[in-house]
Amino acid sequence: MSFTNQLKKATLRTAFGYLEKNPEENALKLMSWVDKLAGDGPDSFPVQRAAVRQVLEDPQNNMYQLVMNILKETDSEVLKATFENFFLNANIIGWPKQEEYRKKYNCNIPWAILLDPTSACNLHCTGCWAAEYGNKLNLTFDEIDSIITQGKEMGVYMYIYTGGEPLVRKKDLIALCEKHSDCQFLSFTNATLIDEAFANEMLRVKNFIPAISVEGFESATDGRRGNGTYQKVIQAMAILKEKHLPFGLSCCYTSQNLDSISSYEFIDQMIQWGARFVWYFHYMPVGNDAVPELLPNPEQREFMYHRIRDIRATKPIFAMDFQNDGEYVGGCIAGGRRYLHINANGDCDPCVFIHYSNANIRDMSLLDVLRSPIFMAYHDGQPFNDNHLRPCPMLENPEKLREIVKATGAHSTDLQSPETVDHLCDKCEAYAKNWTPTATELWSCSCAKKKGEAAK
């Protein structure tokens, strides 16, 4: 680590000492320290830092309440580690290194890497595409360690586990947290394997945050995941809250459950549970046995577009929508532009929902993966649509994915039931056509609003 980065971390630790004593009084002081550490360059996240400062200057703001809840109710050592690893390492220090590699190699370099430590799961949820891989595949500890080591060389300090159920590999995940204490780890999980012993391990390593999957209230969750699952999840969240460990939720919305999991009643319940963020995922018709009827219709998706923004404006929880927030990240973030996915067989997919590749991490370096044909096709094709509410080359622009897969010779990485790209994209044609008019109107309104704000 360079002397400059060591100095930044030492400065940050000193600033945190003041924050612990009086969050309300010293939060803005900490932000001033962050501004100094970030500098004034284009890679210093000036817009994001300005947004945080605006929140901290308004005690009546719901996001101010969220920030204060996090500062006051999170274990202090976990909070320090998260701030250092996520804000400093993964962004202020990591981003310039990523930019250096992007320019040098003319390819995408991710901000985060998604990994499937295993395809195994202790549940068998209805409609789970991950289960299609089977339950006997695993990335070894050394393979995951190598991926993280290679990623850090390129400035990547954010790692996200999917599966399968990642916590089937509890011991290895904790050991990786310990070895790579400068990284931030997040894991999507059904939470049924979170117990007091594992929570204590989380407290010890300090850099592991769960994103717990829920389908809604008890009947909906147990209906998809099995009887008794909901109560196990409630117990896991109670343990995490009692130990002052941060966690969030993950919700997949479909045409059938959208109303319940986006209701204010459910949002308030999330907050009561202690969740700090919720990540909404649009149902994707991935896999030969997928059910296109579960795709939200245009009216439902537009509802979610507005509901997510309303939650962010009124509730002390941070809500994200993987599909409807494309306008904030410049469209599709897959293919290594901001993230990629490595499954439990080592296959490197451009997206966690798009299982086609011609690169395997067991045969090539991470950098060579990012320069492989399908990843370069993403690099050269992004954004796939100038309307960033139609970001995906599969769901909203299926002709793009057909072209990419056929031009690059990529193959299906679904080892259980390989799906042709035509079979997948055929399921998206009607959806893309029906969503286009609504997306066009929403995008026009969003662009007009941004122009008006810029003119003030």
C-alpha angles and dihedrals in degrees: 000000000000121000089245092057092045089053091050091053093047090050091049093051090052091050091050090057089064092045094057092058098055118358096184093051099038105036092089090047089055089050089054089054090050090051090053092048092048096050125199103287125122090254094056096088095241095170093050093046091050090052091052091048091051090054093049091051092057115062090183092061116107090225089055087057090050092050092049091047089053094046095047102037104038121090104264096230092047089049092052092049093048093049092048097044100038105033101028107029101030095041121014095035101024101046097063089050090051090050090051091056093044091057096040097050100025093228139104118283114193129231090209136020121214116209134186104212088186142359089217120108135181090219133051106211122195111259096006108154091195090066089063089078092066123239105268104076123104140171107223122238090251092051093052090044090053093049091052092045091050091046094053090054086063095044098263112144100156119088126177125193123214131162151089095337107317094202090068079082096048098144095048093047092052091047090053090050089052095047094045098039090156092065132080116230126197124181131198104218143163085229095220090118095052109109135158093273092054091045088055089053089052089053090051099050094034098198105084123096124181124219102201120211116228131167097202128277127353102287094048095044096046091042090063103027104032137269115304095020094110094056091049090053091049090052092049092052091048090054092049093047093048091053092047093242118153120238141160139200135247121209129182111207122209136171087268105047104028097103095052101044093046096046119119087236090061093042090053089049090053090054092048090052088056101251115157098193140016124206115203119203125196113231110257122204092228120154135033091274097047118131112229090192087073091065110109114247120237093265091052094047091048088051090055091048091059096036094056091051091047091051090052090051099047113020131069093237128084112239124196131183115204092207106030097046094065089112091068096052103038098260126290113025096185130101090061094300087120101341146000134196128236114192128211091267092057094253112147111221121189089226137017087239098043112069104191125110148143096202132081123188090220091063103038145022122269090249091052089050089056089051094047119116101263093044092049089049088058091046092051095041102047127145091041091194133020087224102076091199084071097049106140124092088209110037102034101017105031093163087066095057092046089054095045096049094045095043094049098040091234117170133213112272092199099110095185101053113358113213124207117233090238091055091051097044094045087064090056101047098087092041092053092048094048095046096049099080093048093044091049092053094045092047092050091051092047093050092048091050092051092049090051092050091048091052093056 
